[in-house]
Amino acid sequence: MRLSMRPVTAVLRFLVLSGHSLASTAGLRTLDRGGSLVDAMIATSATLSVVLQQATSLGGDAFFLYHDADAGK
């Protein structure tokens, strides 16, 4: 049974969630090409401002949890 009609965007090492699959894909590609978490957030938000204008703006908004494994924080 399929629970969603939205296309699924997935890779093995990363997870990016957004309101549109093209925005999620932009974030995943950024991470896959060596970008940082912040780079992926900017790519995702920039894409959302084009494909789903009511979801964000160029000023953006972000909520995230960050854990630095090396520092243990």
Backbone bond lengths (Angstrom), bond angles and torsions (degrees), N, CA, C in turn:
res aa  C-N    CA-C-N  psi(-1)  N-CA   C-N-CA  omega(-1)  CA-C   N-CA-C  phi
1 M - - - 1.434 - - 1.523 108.88 -
2 R 1.300 117.31 130.85 1.460 122.40 178.18 1.518 108.95 -94.64
3 L 1.340 115.91 124.72 1.453 120.63 -175.95 1.514 113.61 -90.19
4 S 1.321 118.19 -19.18 1.456 121.14 -176.45 1.514 110.40 -134.16
5 M 1.302 116.27 146.37 1.454 121.00 176.46 1.528 110.52 -93.56
6 R 1.331 118.30 -1.68 1.457 121.81 179.94 1.515 110.26 -78.73
7 P 1.343 116.41 145.06 1.467 118.43 175.96 1.522 110.31 -68.09
8 V 1.300 116.44 146.35 1.457 122.07 -179.36 1.527 108.99 -96.70
9 T 1.331 115.99 131.24 1.460 122.34 176.58 1.514 106.66 -115.65
10 A 1.334 117.54 117.97 1.465 119.23 -175.34 1.515 111.02 -146.99
11 V 1.317 115.23 146.95 1.456 123.74 169.36 1.518 106.73 -136.14
12 L 1.316 117.66 171.68 1.458 120.20 -174.08 1.527 114.58 -79.29
13 R 1.324 119.03 -30.84 1.458 120.94 -170.95 1.524 115.22 -102.17
14 F 1.326 118.56 -16.74 1.457 120.75 -171.92 1.521 111.34 -130.73
15 L 1.320 114.72 161.17 1.457 120.97 175.21 1.513 108.37 -137.61
16 V 1.320 117.01 123.74 1.458 122.78 176.27 1.516 107.18 -130.28
17 L 1.321 116.40 126.12 1.457 121.84 178.57 1.514 109.60 -116.34
18 S 1.309 116.34 135.57 1.462 120.59 175.59 1.528 108.12 -154.67
19 G 1.299 115.20 179.69 1.459 120.27 -178.59 1.512 114.29 -81.14
20 H 1.324 118.29 -2.74 1.466 121.07 -178.84 1.525 109.20 -146.96
21 S 1.314 116.41 138.44 1.471 120.17 -176.29 1.529 112.68 -64.24
22 L 1.333 118.47 -31.60 1.467 119.39 178.63 1.527 111.05 -67.22
23 A 1.312 117.17 -36.18 1.461 120.79 178.05 1.530 110.23 -68.54
24 S 1.319 116.69 -42.73 1.460 120.20 176.93 1.521 110.98 -61.54
25 T 1.315 117.05 -40.57 1.461 121.65 178.49 1.524 110.89 -63.10
26 A 1.325 117.37 -40.03 1.475 120.65 178.13 1.527 110.49 -61.54
27 G 1.326 116.83 -43.36 1.461 120.35 177.72 1.516 112.48 -64.56
28 L 1.327 116.51 -43.14 1.464 120.20 179.00 1.523 112.24 -64.03
29 R 1.310 116.47 -41.84 1.469 119.39 178.95 1.523 111.15 -64.11
30 T 1.316 116.24 -37.07 1.461 120.21 177.96 1.529 110.27 -62.48
31 L 1.325 116.98 -46.43 1.462 120.72 178.17 1.520 111.71 -64.78
32 D 1.319 115.91 -42.01 1.458 121.05 -177.78 1.529 111.67 -64.08
33 R 1.326 116.98 -27.63 1.469 121.69 -179.86 1.527 112.26 -92.48
34 G 1.332 116.81 11.99 1.461 120.08 174.53 1.512 115.27 98.27
35 G 1.324 118.21 5.57 1.461 121.13 179.14 1.518 111.63 -72.28
36 S 1.309 115.41 162.64 1.459 121.05 179.62 1.526 110.79 -86.90
37 L 1.316 115.75 175.75 1.459 121.57 176.12 1.520 110.60 -57.80
38 V 1.317 116.81 -44.14 1.464 120.84 -179.35 1.528 110.82 -66.02
39 D 1.324 117.98 -39.56 1.465 121.35 175.64 1.526 110.77 -58.15
40 A 1.321 116.24 -44.27 1.473 120.98 -179.86 1.529 110.96 -66.02
41 M 1.335 116.95 -38.55 1.462 119.70 177.96 1.524 111.26 -63.28
42 I 1.330 116.40 -41.60 1.463 120.34 179.41 1.526 110.40 -66.36
43 A 1.319 117.91 -43.48 1.472 121.50 178.91 1.525 110.76 -62.29
44 T 1.327 116.86 -42.70 1.460 121.09 179.98 1.525 110.46 -65.12
45 S 1.316 117.19 -46.74 1.460 121.23 -179.37 1.523 111.96 -65.36
46 A 1.328 116.91 -40.93 1.465 120.14 178.56 1.523 111.01 -62.35
47 T 1.325 116.52 -41.44 1.467 120.00 178.54 1.518 110.81 -67.45
48 L 1.333 116.96 -40.77 1.465 120.04 177.61 1.529 111.64 -60.75
49 S 1.328 117.44 -36.10 1.462 119.41 -178.78 1.524 111.90 -66.58
50 V 1.334 117.14 -16.09 1.460 121.58 176.97 1.530 111.13 -96.78
51 V 1.328 117.47 -48.34 1.467 120.64 -171.96 1.526 113.74 -89.61
52 L 1.321 117.74 -18.83 1.468 121.23 -178.68 1.536 107.82 -145.74
53 Q 1.338 114.92 69.91 1.456 121.27 -170.16 1.517 114.54 -56.10
54 Q 1.299 117.84 -33.00 1.461 120.51 -177.92 1.528 112.74 -74.10
55 A 1.334 118.20 -10.27 1.457 121.43 -176.81 1.526 112.94 -85.36
56 T 1.315 117.52 -27.86 1.464 120.51 -176.13 1.515 109.06 -160.28
57 S 1.308 115.82 -179.29 1.459 121.80 174.67 1.520 107.79 -141.11
58 L 1.311 116.80 178.82 1.456 119.04 179.46 1.525 111.41 -64.61
59 G 1.329 117.70 -24.35 1.465 120.93 174.19 1.510 111.18 -68.35
60 G 1.325 115.88 -31.93 1.454 122.48 173.83 1.514 115.49 68.48
61 D 1.293 113.79 -179.80 1.448 124.02 179.03 1.517 105.59 -162.45
62 A 1.313 117.39 141.95 1.461 119.00 -177.55 1.515 110.64 -147.50
63 F 1.298 115.58 137.96 1.454 123.33 173.70 1.517 106.25 -130.57
64 F 1.330 116.90 122.94 1.457 118.52 179.60 1.520 110.76 -155.24
65 L 1.311 114.22 156.42 1.454 122.28 172.36 1.519 106.72 -107.88
66 Y 1.321 116.09 134.34 1.457 120.11 -176.73 1.520 109.05 -127.70
67 H 1.324 116.45 131.00 1.464 122.00 177.23 1.524 108.22 -126.46
68 D 1.324 116.00 122.28 1.456 121.13 176.72 1.526 107.50 -92.68
69 A 1.332 116.20 105.85 1.464 120.87 -176.04 1.527 111.62 -63.92
70 D 1.316 116.91 -35.29 1.470 119.64 -179.50 1.531 111.98 -66.77
71 A 1.318 116.58 -40.21 1.469 121.07 -178.78 1.520 112.00 -86.60
72 G 1.344 116.94 -15.73 1.465 120.19 -178.97 1.518 112.91 72.97
73 K 1.312 116.65 20.37 1.473 121.81 179.88 1.501 111.39 -118.25
